[in-house]
Amino acid sequence: MMLYSGNDLNDTQNNINKRNQRFGIYSATSAASLSTSTGNQHHQTYTDSGELDWDSMTIKGTSTDLEKPYLRLTSAPDPSTVRPEPTLRKTFDHLKRHWKDKQDYTYICEQFRSMRQDMRVQNIKNQFSIDVYEAHARLAMENGDLGQFNQCQTQLFELYKIPGNKGKVAEFFAYRILYCIFQNNSTDMTKTFSELTQDLAAQECVKYALKIRAAFYDNNFIRYFKLCQSTFNMENYILDKISPRIRITALQVMTKAVRPTILLEQITPLGFANDKEAREYLEKHSFKFTDKNKTEFDTKLNHPIAMKMEQPVINVITNDKF
């Protein structure tokens, strides 16, 4: 499956933390490159927040290297280390071939970040840049790297606003809604809804995301998990991050509201494949059953156990702009 297709990519994440090792390998050479930068020859301007204002600069890269390590910039880079668009297009093709052959996300992610950086410092905001950001967003989402996914989708919605640019706007708007649910961020959700047009709302993938949102805010747990069974694009990669939290909330609500007992078959629809899987989940969390066949449990007895179940930690925010 080609890297930019957005569907059926193999779930191959091994260990995203290995990326730190790769950064360590490159740190010395990257630092050396930065120290010899001729950035002081370029007029550098800053935003009100004190960050470099890349939009105001006119850097034109000359590098022909297909591969390049990522290093966060603190000053304008040497143009000889920046790849112009023709080289970046070759890099993009190279990365697609590499992913198809080796599927090394740690390497691919670093290379995409350096591509995004080279585009940003040269103010490349055309259709090609959309293709790159969409491809990286899908790969990041598939590999559980929602921090990089968020960086990409945030930039995409700025690129979509530029006349002449086209992209998978509805697809990524649906992901954006689900990401707001994942973050449980009502402020971002409100902002997202303010940008929901009639055309977008009519798209099936957006309709689907809105149904997920309604089930989430209504605490309609059964409907939520039923909706999760059939997705349109790659929504399942975000839903897989949301579902553990929904399941815990459902158990907390159900053990408080239902008396005196709950049947195991009432728990299975909370995203479990069968009763056996649901039973193993409850046993893992020390739920006490009332019968030897473990098909029923006392809600009053198990409510304190449900309330002690820890919600998954949400920590995917990254600070880099590329």
C-alpha positions as CSV (number, residue, x, y, z in Angstrom):
1,M,0.0,0.0,0.0
2,M,1.4,3.3,-1.0
3,L,2.3,5.7,1.8
4,Y,-0.2,8.5,0.7
5,S,-3.2,6.3,0.2
6,G,-4.7,6.8,3.7
7,N,-6.2,3.3,3.9
8,D,-5.1,-0.1,5.0
9,L,-1.5,0.8,6.0
10,N,0.1,-2.0,8.0
11,D,0.2,-1.3,11.7
12,T,3.9,-1.5,12.1
13,Q,4.9,0.7,15.1
14,N,7.6,-1.0,17.1
15,N,8.8,1.6,19.5
16,I,8.4,5.3,18.8
17,N,10.8,6.0,21.7
18,K,13.7,4.7,19.5
19,R,13.5,8.0,17.7
20,N,15.4,9.6,20.6
21,Q,18.3,7.3,19.9
22,R,18.3,8.4,16.2
23,F,18.3,12.1,17.4
24,G,21.3,11.3,19.6
25,I,23.2,9.8,16.7
26,Y,22.7,12.9,14.6
27,S,23.0,15.5,17.3
28,A,26.8,16.1,16.8
29,T,26.6,16.6,13.0
30,S,23.5,18.6,13.2
31,A,24.9,20.9,15.8
32,A,28.0,21.4,13.7
33,S,25.8,22.3,10.7
34,L,23.9,24.8,12.7
35,S,27.1,26.4,14.1
36,T,28.4,27.0,10.6
37,S,25.1,28.5,9.4
38,T,25.2,31.7,7.5
39,G,21.8,32.6,9.0
40,N,23.3,35.9,10.3
41,Q,23.5,37.0,6.6
42,H,19.7,36.9,6.4
43,H,17.5,39.5,8.0
44,Q,15.7,37.7,10.9
45,T,12.4,38.9,12.2
46,Y,10.4,37.6,15.1
47,T,6.7,37.2,15.9
48,D,5.1,38.9,18.9
49,S,5.6,35.6,20.8
50,G,9.4,35.9,20.2
51,E,9.6,33.1,17.6
52,L,11.3,33.4,14.3
53,D,8.9,34.7,11.6
54,W,9.6,32.3,8.7
55,D,6.9,33.9,6.5
56,S,8.9,37.1,6.4
57,M,12.2,35.5,5.3
58,T,13.3,34.6,1.7
59,I,15.5,31.6,2.2
60,K,16.1,29.6,-1.0
61,G,17.6,26.2,-0.4
62,T,20.3,24.7,-2.6
63,S,20.9,21.2,-1.0
64,T,20.5,18.2,-3.2
65,D,20.6,15.7,-0.3
66,L,17.6,13.3,-0.3
67,E,18.0,12.5,3.4
68,K,18.5,15.0,6.2
69,P,18.3,14.7,10.0
70,Y,15.7,16.8,11.9
71,L,17.0,19.6,14.2
72,R,14.9,22.2,15.7
73,L,16.0,25.6,14.5
74,T,16.8,28.6,16.6
75,S,18.1,30.8,13.8
76,A,17.8,31.0,10.0
77,P,19.5,28.0,8.5
78,D,22.3,28.0,5.9
79,P,20.6,27.7,2.5
80,S,23.2,25.1,1.5
81,T,21.6,22.8,4.1
82,V,18.0,23.4,2.9
83,R,16.5,21.4,0.1
84,P,14.5,23.3,-2.6
85,E,11.1,22.0,-3.7
86,P,12.5,19.9,-6.7
87,T,14.8,18.0,-4.2
88,L,12.0,17.7,-1.7
89,R,9.8,16.1,-4.3
90,K,12.5,13.5,-4.9
91,T,12.8,13.0,-1.2
92,F,9.0,12.4,-1.0
93,D,9.2,9.7,-3.6
94,H,12.2,8.2,-1.8
95,L,10.4,8.0,1.5
96,K,7.4,6.4,-0.1
97,R,9.6,3.7,-1.5
98,H,11.4,3.3,1.8
99,W,8.2,2.9,3.7
100,K,6.9,0.3,1.3
101,D,10.1,-1.7,1.6
102,K,11.1,-1.3,5.3
103,Q,8.2,0.4,7.2
104,D,10.6,2.0,9.7
105,Y,8.4,4.7,11.3
106,T,11.2,6.1,13.5
107,Y,13.3,6.9,10.4
108,I,10.3,8.0,8.3
109,C,9.0,10.3,10.9
110,E,12.3,12.1,11.3
111,Q,12.7,12.5,7.6
112,F,9.2,13.9,7.2
113,R,9.8,16.4,10.0
114,S,12.9,17.6,8.2
115,M,10.9,17.9,5.0
116,R,8.3,19.9,6.7
117,Q,11.0,22.1,8.2
118,D,12.6,22.8,4.8
119,M,9.2,23.7,3.4
120,R,8.4,26.0,6.3
121,V,11.6,28.0,6.1
122,Q,11.2,28.5,2.4
123,N,7.5,29.4,2.8
124,I,6.4,26.5,0.5
125,K,2.6,26.3,0.9
126,N,1.3,24.7,-2.3
127,Q,-0.4,21.5,-3.2
128,F,2.9,19.6,-2.8
129,S,3.1,20.7,0.8
130,I,-0.5,19.4,1.4
131,D,0.5,16.0,0.0
132,V,3.4,15.8,2.4
133,Y,1.5,16.9,5.5
134,E,-1.4,14.5,4.7
135,A,0.9,11.6,4.2
136,H,2.8,12.3,7.4
137,A,-0.5,12.8,9.3
138,R,-1.8,9.4,8.2
139,L,1.4,7.6,9.0
140,A,1.6,9.3,12.4
141,M,-2.0,8.4,13.2
142,E,-1.5,4.8,12.1
143,N,1.6,4.5,14.3
144,G,0.0,6.0,17.4
145,D,2.0,9.2,17.2
146,L,-0.9,11.6,17.8
147,G,1.6,14.4,18.7
148,Q,2.9,14.5,15.1
149,F,-0.5,13.9,13.7
150,N,-1.8,17.0,15.5
151,Q,1.1,19.1,14.2
152,C,0.3,18.0,10.7
153,Q,-3.5,18.4,10.8
154,T,-3.1,21.9,12.4
155,Q,-0.9,23.1,9.5
156,L,-3.1,21.4,6.9
157,F,-6.1,23.5,7.8
158,E,-4.0,26.6,7.3
159,L,-2.9,25.3,3.9
160,Y,-6.4,24.4,2.9
161,K,-7.4,28.0,3.2
162,I,-5.0,29.1,0.4
163,P,-6.8,29.6,-2.9
164,G,-5.9,26.9,-5.4
165,N,-4.9,24.3,-2.8
166,K,-6.9,21.1,-2.7
167,G,-6.8,18.2,-0.3
168,K,-8.8,15.7,1.7
169,V,-10.5,18.4,3.7
170,A,-13.5,16.4,4.8
171,E,-11.4,13.4,5.8
172,F,-9.2,15.5,8.0
173,F,-12.0,17.5,9.4
174,A,-13.5,14.2,10.6
175,Y,-10.2,13.3,12.2
176,R,-10.1,16.8,13.8
177,I,-13.4,16.2,15.4
178,L,-12.3,12.9,16.8
179,Y,-9.0,14.4,18.0
180,C,-10.9,17.0,20.0
181,I,-12.9,14.2,21.6
182,F,-9.6,12.4,22.4
183,Q,-8.2,15.5,24.0
184,N,-11.5,16.2,25.7
185,N,-11.0,19.8,24.6
186,S,-14.2,21.7,24.5
187,T,-12.5,24.9,23.4
188,D,-11.0,23.3,20.3
189,M,-14.2,21.5,19.6
190,T,-16.1,24.9,19.6
191,K,-13.5,26.3,17.3
192,T,-13.8,23.3,15.0
193,F,-17.6,23.6,14.9
194,S,-17.3,27.3,14.0
195,E,-15.5,26.2,10.8
196,L,-18.0,23.5,9.9
197,T,-19.6,24.4,6.6
198,Q,-22.7,22.9,5.0
199,D,-20.6,21.2,2.4
200,L,-18.4,19.6,5.0
201,A,-21.4,18.6,7.1
202,A,-22.9,16.7,4.1
203,Q,-19.8,14.5,3.7
204,E,-20.3,11.0,5.0
205,C,-17.0,10.8,7.0
206,V,-17.9,14.1,8.7
207,K,-21.4,12.8,9.5
208,Y,-19.8,9.8,11.0
209,A,-17.5,11.8,13.2
210,L,-20.5,13.9,14.3
211,K,-22.4,10.7,15.3
212,I,-19.4,9.7,17.4
213,R,-19.3,13.1,19.0
214,A,-23.0,12.9,19.9
215,A,-22.7,9.4,21.4
216,F,-19.6,10.6,23.4
217,Y,-21.3,13.6,24.9
218,D,-24.6,11.8,25.5
219,N,-22.8,9.0,27.4
220,N,-24.5,6.6,24.9
221,F,-21.8,3.9,25.4
222,I,-23.5,1.1,23.4
223,R,-24.0,3.4,20.4
224,Y,-20.5,4.7,20.6
225,F,-19.0,1.2,20.4
226,K,-21.4,0.1,17.7
227,L,-20.3,3.1,15.6
228,C,-16.7,2.1,16.1
229,Q,-17.3,-1.2,14.3
230,S,-17.5,0.5,10.9
231,T,-15.3,3.5,9.9
232,F,-14.8,5.4,6.6
233,N,-11.1,6.1,6.5
234,M,-8.6,5.8,9.3
235,E,-10.8,7.0,12.2
236,N,-10.2,3.7,14.0
237,Y,-6.6,4.8,14.9
238,I,-8.0,7.7,16.9
239,L,-11.0,5.8,18.2
240,D,-8.6,3.1,19.6
241,K,-7.2,5.9,21.8
242,I,-10.6,7.1,22.9
243,S,-12.3,3.8,23.6
244,P,-10.4,2.7,26.8
245,R,-11.6,5.9,28.5
246,I,-15.1,5.4,27.2
247,R,-15.2,1.8,28.6
248,I,-14.0,2.9,32.0
249,T,-16.6,5.7,32.2
250,A,-19.3,3.3,31.1
251,L,-18.4,0.8,33.9
252,Q,-18.4,3.6,36.5
253,V,-21.8,4.9,35.3
254,M,-23.4,1.5,35.0
255,T,-22.2,0.2,38.4
256,K,-23.7,3.3,40.0
257,A,-27.0,3.4,38.1
258,V,-27.9,-0.3,37.8
259,R,-29.1,-2.4,40.8
260,P,-28.6,-5.0,42.0
261,T,-26.5,-6.9,39.3
262,I,-25.3,-6.6,35.8
263,L,-25.0,-9.5,33.4
264,L,-21.7,-10.1,31.6
265,E,-23.6,-10.0,28.3
266,Q,-24.5,-6.3,29.0
267,I,-20.7,-5.5,29.3
268,T,-19.7,-7.3,26.1
269,P,-21.1,-4.5,23.8
270,L,-18.6,-2.1,25.3
271,G,-16.1,-2.9,22.5
272,F,-15.4,-6.5,23.4
273,A,-15.3,-9.2,20.7
274,N,-17.1,-11.8,22.9
275,D,-18.1,-12.6,26.5
276,K,-14.8,-14.3,27.2
277,E,-12.9,-11.1,26.3
278,A,-15.2,-9.0,28.5
279,R,-14.8,-11.4,31.4
280,E,-11.0,-11.4,31.2
281,Y,-11.1,-7.6,31.2
282,L,-13.2,-7.5,34.3
283,E,-11.1,-10.1,36.1
284,K,-7.9,-8.1,35.2
285,H,-9.4,-5.2,37.1
286,S,-10.5,-7.3,40.1
287,F,-14.2,-7.3,39.5
288,K,-16.0,-9.8,41.7
289,F,-18.6,-12.1,40.2
290,T,-21.7,-13.5,42.0
291,D,-21.8,-16.9,40.3
292,K,-19.3,-19.6,39.6
293,N,-19.8,-19.3,35.8
294,K,-18.8,-15.6,36.1
295,T,-21.8,-14.3,34.1
296,E,-23.1,-11.7,36.6
297,F,-21.7,-9.3,39.1
298,D,-23.0,-7.2,42.0
299,T,-22.9,-3.5,41.1
300,K,-22.9,-2.1,44.6
301,L,-19.9,-4.3,45.5
302,N,-18.0,-3.5,42.3
303,H,-18.7,0.2,42.0
304,P,-15.8,1.2,44.2
305,I,-13.5,-1.0,42.0
306,A,-14.8,0.8,38.9
307,M,-14.2,4.2,40.4
308,K,-10.5,3.2,41.1
309,M,-9.8,2.3,37.5
310,E,-7.3,4.8,36.1
311,Q,-8.1,6.7,33.0
312,P,-5.4,6.6,30.3
313,V,-3.0,9.6,30.4
314,I,-3.4,12.0,27.6
315,N,0.0,13.6,26.7
316,V,0.6,14.1,23.0
317,I,1.4,17.9,22.8
318,T,4.5,18.8,21.0
319,N,6.0,22.3,20.7
320,D,7.7,22.3,17.4
321,K,6.1,24.1,14.6
322,F,7.2,21.9,11.7
